[in-house]
């Protein structure tokens, strides 16, 4: 037995073949047909978009709404009989095909009857003689039958059995409304890269016979074929950044600062917040749910705020127990001035989902490029709770951004039918395209170290400088009581002489001094003692020195002492303080003014 699923495609093919054969039998007449976009081409479609409207014109209003978009973008077919006025011409049953070169991703009933693909605005001889025979979604083709074709409420047609009459000197038109397409390509997986090169989308009209769709004579020179229905295809987002400066005043007033958050491996907060800057790729890429409605079209599918364009922030490499919270979103123009749109940040569980989603609750300005700023004001390791494992990993938390909701263009089942389910047939819908290609850092865990400064050191005939570096990560308090986490590491000496030269030396196996392990490491609870002259010799930096020394201990909670002494008897000549600098990394630069101390 032949299944119903197989009978329907066979029936559609049979109708097309029948009316095609009937049309060709009549021969070509004086009837010429062209195609156009009466509202104008959709100005820009998102390169990853699967439900981009065709023929929707340019956005209007400030903040305004877009003409048609979800339901009313128009493709107009215009036919003129250039024969003698009043003369009747019957070209027989004719099949007109409009090919868009991209998959059509909705139907006559989806997202709704009011917003689906439909025929409207019928004028002239087309009244009662036009019907939508089929929508070939994967091929991107609309098939229209001309003849005695009663049209149902959804725009579908019964098979015509006779042709229609075109009156000489009369121009007739009809519009096809509500067509949504994928400019990404016929993808059936939401995560595979787009397969189509961004380019304008054209509607090309062909006829099975009986009417002309090209070589227009002067009498119908206004007719066009093909017609541009989407003028440009562009990325919906500019690559996101974590700017070091230039945050809007509303964020700086809330105490937020530029650059990634920074935590040391012991869980100490060096900088406890980060802000992502996410700019739309063109002026009307961001839209609220209501901005997918056109004239005479009510509601969206599904009808909720989640039907707005979404911006999804995918966070990666979040250590277990890390506290990322107090997140919020604001919308500005490119100058940082507040913009309309009311972005709403949904944070179900950052740790579990590692995802932040932004929707827009109010109409967005479709005339200006907007910038979305997503900030998380608290980034900390909850050591007191004991849920974060320390030491924290050296791998940074990073982020990539994509437009959502995420979904495929077509169903992967046989024939690749359109997706019409509540969660799969969403309008809007985008292919996942994580930006930037290389994730950007939002939380840094710099290698744990302590930077010390010896402001004055000297090695000269009769004098030397003794240096002691203590690794105090072994203490009586324990991490649970607020004490240090035991760690060990090498020591780096960077020496600056008064003559402007400098040299760096890192302790290793065989390094001079006492208190090191065999690998040149200062173990937790140990003190490393060495003469500056020994470091000079090991570094090959001469035999005398007058200047200052930076000491980087590759463990936390390092403290030091330095004394210039007389080499003949060991008597102290000058005790020089060893200052502890605030934590320094590429994300937390050396503070100005400095706050130094033990």
Phi, psi and omega in degrees: 000136178278129183287160177296328180298328180276327182296320184297310177301323179295322179296316180298315179299319180297318178299314182298315181296320182295311183286334175294315181296319180295321181292317184293331181294338183278339183081172183277142183241194177272014180267125180242136182233139176229174182230147181205172175242096188298332177274354186096157179293147168304127189295312181213136174246150180283130187301336179257010186281138177252354180227049182277130181285145175258153175055039183261359180073186181272151176299149178232161173085157176222103003287331170068179175231164180269141168299153189029296184046260190294331187227339195237010175302137191244136166246119185255133172254128180238127178236137181229133173267112184271010176290181182301141183304129179088349181284133182270136176232126178246103180281002184083184178291128185236142173252121171258134177239131175249115180253131183258350178074003177221155181297142172267128191250012174225184185226185177289344182245355183233135008286344174196168178298325181285337184242003180280186179287130186202158177261136182209174174055048182280130180229163173064218186289349181287344183303120179078004186233019185225140178202150179274109184286316181196160173242115179265092192298306184296322179283342181074036186236138173253128182249123184240131176263135176251124180159197180286080193242092175300140184251130178281176181295338179268359180094356180286155184239152166273161183292124178288147178248352179214156181285178177248159182259128172259126181275133180302134179079004182254137175254129182239146182221158165209154179247144168254120185251158166082016183281127175246139184228161173259116176271002179272333183123175184279054183287144175243005174232137186286349187245354177285150180298152176299146184254356184251134176288128180305130180195163175301155176253128182247146171257119181249128183259130173230160181230143177288345181145163177092330175228156181263138178237021178193182182051051186291130176284168181306330183295338180232036184298342180283345179290147179229153175188118002281178177234142177282124179248341168227117189285324184211151176236126186219157175302141179283341181227147165275148180307131180291153178224165170243084189294141178284338181208179177081019177291147178301155182301326181298330180278317180294328178294335179272006178087009180276145181231161184286164178088170180291161167288152183224125175233138175280170188293341177277359179095002179288136182272118175267317174217118192258028178204162173211159179223130175262137174254119184234108184258136177290151186285336177206172197298330184240032178288320176278131178215146171278167182304320183291345181272011170254017179251139176250182179304127177078005181246125181249141175077166176229179183229124346290157189275081178202172180296339179288354176277002172285167169301136176253150169242116182257127177254111180268115177265141184232150174066037177282119179296149179302129176087354179295134183267106172245110186208188181057044182269148182205170181220142172228162180236132178226171167276186185289347177270352182097359178284144182302141180235159179286162177139332179047070178294138181240123182262121177262120178234094179287305177197101184300321184292316183283307185278335185051042184215135171243133181236131178245131171239169182244122186269346181225157181306136179265148177295115182269004181257348184227150176288128181254157179236127177262127178248118180247119184241143169241112190276350179229115173230112185204155173263116184284072184300321183298327180281332177081018182269344179261131180280128178242150003290149179294154182290161177277344179289126184286154168282130183234170185218147168225157188233144175213155174283151178218177001296152181269136177189169179272169178282314186225163176291146181275358180287173184305129180088351180049060178291164180291153176276127183230008181286164182299321182257349180254335182259036186293147173234113003281176180202139187226153170282140178292127176219092185290129181233145349291171183301323174258121184303145180263148184280130176245336176224124180257142171239079184297151177310134183295125177206168174232131179258123179246153178232123171261104187295333182212127175223153183213139170224116182205169179309120179090354183223149176211170178238121176267134184237136175232130178238117181260133173264098187264025178288352167264113182218171184279004191263331184068152180302322180296333179265012179096005179279184184280158172267125184302130177207156181232162179182172178278176179233135180247127176253123173245112189255131180242113178276160180294342179277004176094356178272160180212162181203148180240141177222135178244132180298142181208187178302129181084007180296149180290168177096183181232155178101003179263153169283176181299337181268008180079027184251141172269111183286157176303130179087009180248161175237131180259125179240135182202152173272144178299327179297326179291322178293320178301315182295315181295329180273351183067042186246034177087189183242355178232157182203137167218119182166210180233163186224127168269134178240118177254110177267123184277051173200159180280170172057041174273144175222157185213171175214149178217136181223129172274126186227163178277123186290336184288325183228359179077008181290139179290130177260323182201128175265119182255131183293147173250108187272143176262119180273152173302156182303137184233134174207180178295338180260344178229087187288169183299126188290148175222120359287155181282153172238101186255153177167170179274000000 
